[in-house]
């Protein structure tokens, strides 16, 4: 059980770093809102996070 928790924490940290590197602070904010919304079962919060992530991913490169 502790091994699964450790692996999931490492995976989550890796995903967060990838999003931060690729999409910047708005990507982290979107991921955070999406995660909080899913854990709290709040459709509004998770929807806002999903929209922020979608807008960040589909934004034109500068």
N, CA, C and O atoms as a CHARMM CRD file, in Angstrom:
* protein
*
  248
    1    1 UNK  N      0.81500  -1.19800   0.00000 PROA 1      0.00000
    2    1 UNK  CA     0.00000   0.00000   0.00000 PROA 1      0.00000
    3    1 UNK  C      0.86100   1.26500   0.00000 PROA 1      0.00000
    4    1 UNK  O      0.59200   2.17400  -0.78500 PROA 1      0.00000
    5    2 UNK  N      1.89600   1.35600   0.86100 PROA 2      0.00000
    6    2 UNK  CA     2.73400   2.55200   0.82500 PROA 2      0.00000
    7    2 UNK  C      3.46600   2.71000  -0.51900 PROA 2      0.00000
    8    2 UNK  O      3.75300   3.83100  -0.94100 PROA 2      0.00000
    9    3 UNK  N      3.76000   1.61100  -1.17300 PROA 3      0.00000
   10    3 UNK  CA     4.43200   1.68300  -2.46500 PROA 3      0.00000
   11    3 UNK  C      3.51700   2.31500  -3.51300 PROA 3      0.00000
   12    3 UNK  O      3.97000   3.11900  -4.32800 PROA 3      0.00000
   13    4 UNK  N      2.25800   1.96200  -3.49400 PROA 4      0.00000
   14    4 UNK  CA     1.29800   2.54500  -4.43900 PROA 4      0.00000
   15    4 UNK  C      1.14300   4.04100  -4.17700 PROA 4      0.00000
   16    4 UNK  O      1.08300   4.82700  -5.12200 PROA 4      0.00000
   17    5 UNK  N      1.07900   4.44100  -2.91500 PROA 5      0.00000
   18    5 UNK  CA     0.95300   5.86300  -2.57500 PROA 5      0.00000
   19    5 UNK  C      2.20400   6.62300  -3.01000 PROA 5      0.00000
   20    5 UNK  O      2.10400   7.74500  -3.50700 PROA 5      0.00000
   21    6 UNK  N      3.36000   6.03500  -2.83000 PROA 6      0.00000
   22    6 UNK  CA     4.60500   6.68300  -3.24300 PROA 6      0.00000
   23    6 UNK  C      4.66900   6.82800  -4.75300 PROA 6      0.00000
   24    6 UNK  O      5.05100   7.88400  -5.25700 PROA 6      0.00000
   25    7 UNK  N      4.30300   5.78500  -5.47900 PROA 7      0.00000
   26    7 UNK  CA     4.32200   5.85500  -6.93400 PROA 7      0.00000
   27    7 UNK  C      3.31900   6.87100  -7.47500 PROA 7      0.00000
   28    7 UNK  O      3.61300   7.58600  -8.43300 PROA 7      0.00000
   29    8 UNK  N      2.14600   6.93700  -6.87000 PROA 8      0.00000
   30    8 UNK  CA     1.16800   7.92000  -7.33400 PROA 8      0.00000
   31    8 UNK  C      1.62500   9.33700  -7.02900 PROA 8      0.00000
   32    8 UNK  O      1.36900  10.24500  -7.82000 PROA 8      0.00000
   33    9 UNK  N      2.29300   9.55000  -5.90400 PROA 9      0.00000
   34    9 UNK  CA     2.81100  10.88000  -5.58000 PROA 9      0.00000
   35    9 UNK  C      3.91200  11.29000  -6.55500 PROA 9      0.00000
   36    9 UNK  O      3.96900  12.44600  -6.97600 PROA 9      0.00000
   37   10 UNK  N      4.77000  10.36700  -6.90700 PROA 10     0.00000
   38   10 UNK  CA     5.83800  10.65700  -7.86900 PROA 10     0.00000
   39   10 UNK  C      5.24700  10.94500  -9.24400 PROA 10     0.00000
   40   10 UNK  O      5.69600  11.86300  -9.93200 PROA 10     0.00000
   41   11 UNK  N      4.25500  10.17800  -9.64500 PROA 11     0.00000
   42   11 UNK  CA     3.59900  10.39700 -10.93200 PROA 11     0.00000
   43   11 UNK  C      2.90500  11.75700 -10.97100 PROA 11     0.00000
   44   11 UNK  O      3.00600  12.48000 -11.96200 PROA 11     0.00000
   45   12 UNK  N      2.20700  12.10100  -9.90100 PROA 12     0.00000
   46   12 UNK  CA     1.52900  13.39200  -9.83500 PROA 12     0.00000
   47   12 UNK  C      2.52400  14.54500  -9.88300 PROA 12     0.00000
   48   12 UNK  O      2.28400  15.54300 -10.56200 PROA 12     0.00000
   49   13 UNK  N      3.63000  14.41800  -9.17400 PROA 13     0.00000
   50   13 UNK  CA     4.65800  15.46200  -9.19800 PROA 13     0.00000
   51   13 UNK  C      5.24300  15.59600 -10.60100 PROA 13     0.00000
   52   13 UNK  O      5.51700  16.70900 -11.05200 PROA 13     0.00000
   53   14 UNK  N      5.43200  14.50200 -11.27900 PROA 14     0.00000
   54   14 UNK  CA     5.94400  14.54700 -12.64900 PROA 14     0.00000
   55   14 UNK  C      4.97600  15.21700 -13.60900 PROA 14     0.00000
   56   14 UNK  O      5.38800  16.00200 -14.46300 PROA 14     0.00000
   57   15 UNK  N      3.69700  14.91100 -13.47200 PROA 15     0.00000
   58   15 UNK  CA     2.67900  15.54300 -14.32600 PROA 15     0.00000
   59   15 UNK  C      2.62100  17.04300 -14.04900 PROA 15     0.00000
   60   15 UNK  O      2.53000  17.84100 -14.98100 PROA 15     0.00000
   61   16 UNK  N      2.67400  17.43000 -12.77700 PROA 16     0.00000
   62   16 UNK  CA     2.65400  18.84900 -12.43400 PROA 16     0.00000
   63   16 UNK  C      3.85900  19.57800 -13.02300 PROA 16     0.00000
   64   16 UNK  O      3.72100  20.68700 -13.54000 PROA 16     0.00000
   65   17 UNK  N      5.02200  18.97200 -12.95100 PROA 17     0.00000
   66   17 UNK  CA     6.22200  19.60400 -13.50600 PROA 17     0.00000
   67   17 UNK  C      6.12900  19.71800 -15.02300 PROA 17     0.00000
   68   17 UNK  O      6.54800  20.72200 -15.59900 PROA 17     0.00000
   69   18 UNK  N      5.58700  18.70400 -15.66500 PROA 18     0.00000
   70   18 UNK  CA     5.43100  18.74800 -17.11600 PROA 18     0.00000
   71   18 UNK  C      4.47400  19.85600 -17.52900 PROA 18     0.00000
   72   18 UNK  O      4.74800  20.59000 -18.47800 PROA 18     0.00000
   73   19 UNK  N      3.36400  19.98100 -16.83100 PROA 19     0.00000
   74   19 UNK  CA     2.40200  21.02900 -17.15500 PROA 19     0.00000
   75   19 UNK  C      2.99300  22.39900 -16.87500 PROA 19     0.00000
   76   19 UNK  O      2.81400  23.32100 -17.67100 PROA 19     0.00000
   77   20 UNK  N      3.69700  22.55100 -15.75400 PROA 20     0.00000
   78   20 UNK  CA     4.33900  23.83200 -15.44000 PROA 20     0.00000
   79   20 UNK  C      5.35800  24.19800 -16.51400 PROA 20     0.00000
   80   20 UNK  O      5.42500  25.35000 -16.94300 PROA 20     0.00000
   81   21 UNK  N      6.14500  23.22600 -16.94500 PROA 21     0.00000
   82   21 UNK  CA     7.17100  23.50300 -17.95200 PROA 21     0.00000
   83   21 UNK  C      6.55100  23.82900 -19.29600 PROA 21     0.00000
   84   21 UNK  O      7.01100  24.73200 -19.99400 PROA 21     0.00000
   85   22 UNK  N      5.51200  23.09900 -19.66100 PROA 22     0.00000
   86   22 UNK  CA     4.92700  23.24900 -20.98700 PROA 22     0.00000
   87   22 UNK  C      3.92800  24.40300 -21.08500 PROA 22     0.00000
   88   22 UNK  O      3.91800  25.12700 -22.08000 PROA 22     0.00000
   89   23 UNK  N      3.09300  24.57900 -20.06400 PROA 23     0.00000
   90   23 UNK  CA     1.98900  25.53200 -20.15700 PROA 23     0.00000
   91   23 UNK  C      2.05400  26.68000 -19.15900 PROA 23     0.00000
   92   23 UNK  O      1.17700  27.54400 -19.17000 PROA 23     0.00000
   93   24 UNK  N      3.05600  26.71600 -18.30800 PROA 24     0.00000
   94   24 UNK  CA     3.24800  27.84200 -17.40300 PROA 24     0.00000
   95   24 UNK  C      2.30900  27.83500 -16.20900 PROA 24     0.00000
   96   24 UNK  O      1.66800  26.82700 -15.91300 PROA 24     0.00000
   97   25 UNK  N      2.23800  28.95700 -15.53600 PROA 25     0.00000
   98   25 UNK  CA     1.43200  29.04900 -14.31300 PROA 25     0.00000
   99   25 UNK  C     -0.06500  28.83000 -14.54500 PROA 25     0.00000
  100   25 UNK  O     -0.74200  28.28600 -13.67300 PROA 25     0.00000
  101   26 UNK  N     -0.59300  29.23800 -15.69100 PROA 26     0.00000
  102   26 UNK  CA    -2.01800  29.02800 -15.95000 PROA 26     0.00000
  103   26 UNK  C     -2.34000  27.53600 -16.06800 PROA 26     0.00000
  104   26 UNK  O     -3.44000  27.11400 -15.70900 PROA 26     0.00000
  105   27 UNK  N     -1.40600  26.74500 -16.56100 PROA 27     0.00000
  106   27 UNK  CA    -1.60500  25.30100 -16.61700 PROA 27     0.00000
  107   27 UNK  C     -1.70500  24.70100 -15.22500 PROA 27     0.00000
  108   27 UNK  O     -2.53100  23.82200 -14.97900 PROA 27     0.00000
  109   28 UNK  N     -0.86000  25.17800 -14.31100 PROA 28     0.00000
  110   28 UNK  CA    -0.90700  24.69600 -12.93000 PROA 28     0.00000
  111   28 UNK  C     -2.20900  25.12000 -12.27000 PROA 28     0.00000
  112   28 UNK  O     -2.82200  24.33000 -11.55200 PROA 28     0.00000
  113   29 UNK  N     -2.64000  26.35800 -12.50200 PROA 29     0.00000
  114   29 UNK  CA    -3.90000  26.82100 -11.91500 PROA 29     0.00000
  115   29 UNK  C     -5.06900  25.98300 -12.43300 PROA 29     0.00000
  116   29 UNK  O     -5.94100  25.58500 -11.66000 PROA 29     0.00000
  117   30 UNK  N     -5.08700  25.71700 -13.72900 PROA 30     0.00000
  118   30 UNK  CA    -6.14600  24.89000 -14.29200 PROA 30     0.00000
  119   30 UNK  C     -6.14200  23.48500 -13.73400 PROA 30     0.00000
  120   30 UNK  O     -7.19700  22.94100 -13.40600 PROA 30     0.00000
  121   31 UNK  N     -4.96200  22.89000 -13.62300 PROA 31     0.00000
  122   31 UNK  CA    -4.84900  21.54100 -13.06400 PROA 31     0.00000
  123   31 UNK  C     -5.26800  21.52500 -11.60100 PROA 31     0.00000
  124   31 UNK  O     -5.93000  20.59000 -11.15200 PROA 31     0.00000
  125   32 UNK  N     -4.88700  22.55000 -10.86200 PROA 32     0.00000
  126   32 UNK  CA    -5.25200  22.63300  -9.45300 PROA 32     0.00000
  127   32 UNK  C     -6.76500  22.75800  -9.29100 PROA 32     0.00000
  128   32 UNK  O     -7.36200  22.06800  -8.46400 PROA 32     0.00000
  129   33 UNK  N     -7.38300  23.63300 -10.07700 PROA 33     0.00000
  130   33 UNK  CA    -8.83900  23.78600 -10.00000 PROA 33     0.00000
  131   33 UNK  C     -9.55800  22.49400 -10.39400 PROA 33     0.00000
  132   33 UNK  O    -10.53600  22.10200  -9.75700 PROA 33     0.00000
  133   34 UNK  N     -9.07300  21.84700 -11.43200 PROA 34     0.00000
  134   34 UNK  CA    -9.68300  20.59100 -11.85900 PROA 34     0.00000
  135   34 UNK  C     -9.57000  19.51900 -10.78000 PROA 34     0.00000
  136   34 UNK  O    -10.53500  18.80700 -10.50300 PROA 34     0.00000
  137   35 UNK  N     -8.39800  19.40700 -10.17400 PROA 35     0.00000
  138   35 UNK  CA    -8.17400  18.40700  -9.13200 PROA 35     0.00000
  139   35 UNK  C     -9.03000  18.69200  -7.90400 PROA 35     0.00000
  140   35 UNK  O     -9.66100  17.78700  -7.35900 PROA 35     0.00000
  141   36 UNK  N     -9.05200  19.94600  -7.47100 PROA 36     0.00000
  142   36 UNK  CA    -9.85800  20.30600  -6.30400 PROA 36     0.00000
  143   36 UNK  C    -11.33400  20.05800  -6.58200 PROA 36     0.00000
  144   36 UNK  O    -12.05400  19.54500  -5.72600 PROA 36     0.00000
  145   37 UNK  N    -11.77900  20.41900  -7.77200 PROA 37     0.00000
  146   37 UNK  CA   -13.17900  20.20300  -8.12500 PROA 37     0.00000
  147   37 UNK  C    -13.56000  18.74100  -8.14000 PROA 37     0.00000
  148   37 UNK  O    -14.65000  18.37600  -7.69800 PROA 37     0.00000
  149   38 UNK  N    -12.66700  17.89600  -8.64600 PROA 38     0.00000
  150   38 UNK  CA   -12.96300  16.46300  -8.67300 PROA 38     0.00000
  151   38 UNK  C    -12.97600  15.86500  -7.27200 PROA 38     0.00000
  152   38 UNK  O    -13.84300  15.05200  -6.95100 PROA 38     0.00000
  153   39 UNK  N    -12.01900  16.26300  -6.43600 PROA 39     0.00000
  154   39 UNK  CA   -11.96400  15.72000  -5.07600 PROA 39     0.00000
  155   39 UNK  C    -13.14000  16.20200  -4.23400 PROA 39     0.00000
  156   39 UNK  O    -13.67800  15.44400  -3.42600 PROA 39     0.00000
  157   40 UNK  N    -13.54500  17.46600  -4.42100 PROA 40     0.00000
  158   40 UNK  CA   -14.64800  18.02700  -3.64400 PROA 40     0.00000
  159   40 UNK  C    -16.00000  17.74800  -4.28800 PROA 40     0.00000
  160   40 UNK  O    -17.04000  18.11500  -3.74200 PROA 40     0.00000
  161   41 UNK  N    -15.98300  17.10500  -5.43800 PROA 41     0.00000
  162   41 UNK  CA   -17.20600  16.82700  -6.20400 PROA 41     0.00000
  163   41 UNK  C    -17.97800  18.10200  -6.50000 PROA 41     0.00000
  164   41 UNK  O    -19.20100  18.16400  -6.37800 PROA 41     0.00000
  165   42 UNK  N    -17.21000  19.12200  -6.89600 PROA 42     0.00000
  166   42 UNK  CA   -17.80000  20.41500  -7.24100 PROA 42     0.00000
  167   42 UNK  C    -17.76100  20.57700  -8.75800 PROA 42     0.00000
  168   42 UNK  O    -16.68700  20.78300  -9.32300 PROA 42     0.00000
  169   43 UNK  N    -18.89500  20.48900  -9.42100 PROA 43     0.00000
  170   43 UNK  CA   -18.91000  20.61800 -10.87800 PROA 43     0.00000
  171   43 UNK  C    -18.43400  21.98300 -11.36100 PROA 43     0.00000
  172   43 UNK  O    -17.79400  22.07800 -12.40800 PROA 43     0.00000
  173   44 UNK  N    -18.73800  23.04000 -10.61100 PROA 44     0.00000
  174   44 UNK  CA   -18.32600  24.38500 -11.01300 PROA 44     0.00000
  175   44 UNK  C    -16.80400  24.51400 -11.01700 PROA 44     0.00000
  176   44 UNK  O    -16.21800  24.99700 -11.98600 PROA 44     0.00000
  177   45 UNK  N    -16.17700  24.08300  -9.94000 PROA 45     0.00000
  178   45 UNK  CA   -14.71800  24.20100  -9.82700 PROA 45     0.00000
  179   45 UNK  C    -14.01200  23.33300 -10.86700 PROA 45     0.00000
  180   45 UNK  O    -13.05800  23.78300 -11.50200 PROA 45     0.00000
  181   46 UNK  N    -14.46800  22.10900 -11.04500 PROA 46     0.00000
  182   46 UNK  CA   -13.82200  21.23600 -12.02000 PROA 46     0.00000
  183   46 UNK  C    -14.06000  21.72900 -13.44700 PROA 46     0.00000
  184   46 UNK  O    -13.19200  21.57400 -14.30700 PROA 46     0.00000
  185   47 UNK  N    -15.21600  22.31500 -13.70300 PROA 47     0.00000
  186   47 UNK  CA   -15.47900  22.86000 -15.04100 PROA 47     0.00000
  187   47 UNK  C    -14.58800  24.05300 -15.34300 PROA 47     0.00000
  188   47 UNK  O    -14.06100  24.17600 -16.44800 PROA 47     0.00000
  189   48 UNK  N    -14.41900  24.92700 -14.36800 PROA 48     0.00000
  190   48 UNK  CA   -13.53000  26.08500 -14.55000 PROA 48     0.00000
  191   48 UNK  C    -12.11000  25.60200 -14.80600 PROA 48     0.00000
  192   48 UNK  O    -11.43300  26.12100 -15.69200 PROA 48     0.00000
  193   49 UNK  N    -11.65200  24.61800 -14.04400 PROA 49     0.00000
  194   49 UNK  CA   -10.30900  24.08100 -14.24700 PROA 49     0.00000
  195   49 UNK  C    -10.13900  23.45900 -15.61700 PROA 49     0.00000
  196   49 UNK  O     -9.10300  23.63300 -16.25900 PROA 49     0.00000
  197   50 UNK  N    -11.15500  22.73000 -16.07100 PROA 50     0.00000
  198   50 UNK  CA   -11.09200  22.10400 -17.39600 PROA 50     0.00000
  199   50 UNK  C    -11.05900  23.15300 -18.50000 PROA 50     0.00000
  200   50 UNK  O    -10.33600  23.00000 -19.48500 PROA 50     0.00000
  201   51 UNK  N    -11.83800  24.21700 -18.33700 PROA 51     0.00000
  202   51 UNK  CA   -11.85000  25.28800 -19.33800 PROA 51     0.00000
  203   51 UNK  C    -10.50500  26.00800 -19.36100 PROA 51     0.00000
  204   51 UNK  O     -9.98600  26.31300 -20.43500 PROA 51     0.00000
  205   52 UNK  N     -9.94000  26.28000 -18.19600 PROA 52     0.00000
  206   52 UNK  CA    -8.62700  26.93900 -18.14200 PROA 52     0.00000
  207   52 UNK  C     -7.57100  26.07200 -18.81100 PROA 52     0.00000
  208   52 UNK  O     -6.75000  26.57500 -19.57700 PROA 52     0.00000
  209   53 UNK  N     -7.58600  24.77100 -18.52700 PROA 53     0.00000
  210   53 UNK  CA    -6.62400  23.87400 -19.17300 PROA 53     0.00000
  211   53 UNK  C     -6.83100  23.82000 -20.68100 PROA 53     0.00000
  212   53 UNK  O     -5.86700  23.84300 -21.44600 PROA 53     0.00000
  213   54 UNK  N     -8.07600  23.75000 -21.10300 PROA 54     0.00000
  214   54 UNK  CA    -8.35300  23.68700 -22.53700 PROA 54     0.00000
  215   54 UNK  C     -7.90800  24.96800 -23.23800 PROA 54     0.00000
  216   54 UNK  O     -7.34500  24.91300 -24.33200 PROA 54     0.00000
  217   55 UNK  N     -8.15400  26.11100 -22.62000 PROA 55     0.00000
  218   55 UNK  CA    -7.74200  27.37700 -23.22600 PROA 55     0.00000
  219   55 UNK  C     -6.22300  27.49900 -23.25300 PROA 55     0.00000
  220   55 UNK  O     -5.65800  28.05700 -24.19400 PROA 55     0.00000
  221   56 UNK  N     -5.56400  26.97900 -22.22700 PROA 56     0.00000
  222   56 UNK  CA    -4.10300  27.03500 -22.18600 PROA 56     0.00000
  223   56 UNK  C     -3.49900  26.13100 -23.24700 PROA 56     0.00000
  224   56 UNK  O     -2.52900  26.51000 -23.90300 PROA 56     0.00000
  225   57 UNK  N     -4.05500  24.94800 -23.42300 PROA 57     0.00000
  226   57 UNK  CA    -3.51600  24.00000 -24.38900 PROA 57     0.00000
  227   57 UNK  C     -3.76800  24.45400 -25.82000 PROA 57     0.00000
  228   57 UNK  O     -2.91100  24.26600 -26.68400 PROA 57     0.00000
  229   58 UNK  N     -4.92300  25.04700 -26.08500 PROA 58     0.00000
  230   58 UNK  CA    -5.26000  25.42500 -27.45300 PROA 58     0.00000
  231   58 UNK  C     -4.84900  26.85100 -27.81100 PROA 58     0.00000
  232   58 UNK  O     -5.09500  27.30100 -28.93100 PROA 58     0.00000
  233   59 UNK  N     -4.23300  27.55800 -26.88500 PROA 59     0.00000
  234   59 UNK  CA    -3.79900  28.93200 -27.17700 PROA 59     0.00000
  235   59 UNK  C     -2.69400  28.92200 -28.22500 PROA 59     0.00000
  236   59 UNK  O     -1.86600  28.01100 -28.24000 PROA 59     0.00000
  237   60 UNK  N     -2.67100  29.92000 -29.10000 PROA 60     0.00000
  238   60 UNK  CA    -1.60300  29.97100 -30.09900 PROA 60     0.00000
  239   60 UNK  C     -0.24800  30.21800 -29.44500 PROA 60     0.00000
  240   60 UNK  O     -0.13900  30.97600 -28.48000 PROA 60     0.00000
  241   61 UNK  N      0.75500  29.58400 -29.97100 PROA 61     0.00000
  242   61 UNK  CA     2.10300  29.73100 -29.43100 PROA 61     0.00000
  243   61 UNK  C      2.64100  31.12000 -29.74000 PROA 61     0.00000
  244   61 UNK  O      2.41500  31.66200 -30.82200 PROA 61     0.00000
  245   62 UNK  N      3.34200  31.67900 -28.79100 PROA 62     0.00000
  246   62 UNK  CA     3.93900  33.00700 -29.00500 PROA 62     0.00000
  247   62 UNK  C      5.43300  32.91100 -29.12700 PROA 62     0.00000
  248   62 UNK  O      6.10400  33.92700 -29.30900 PROA 62     0.00000
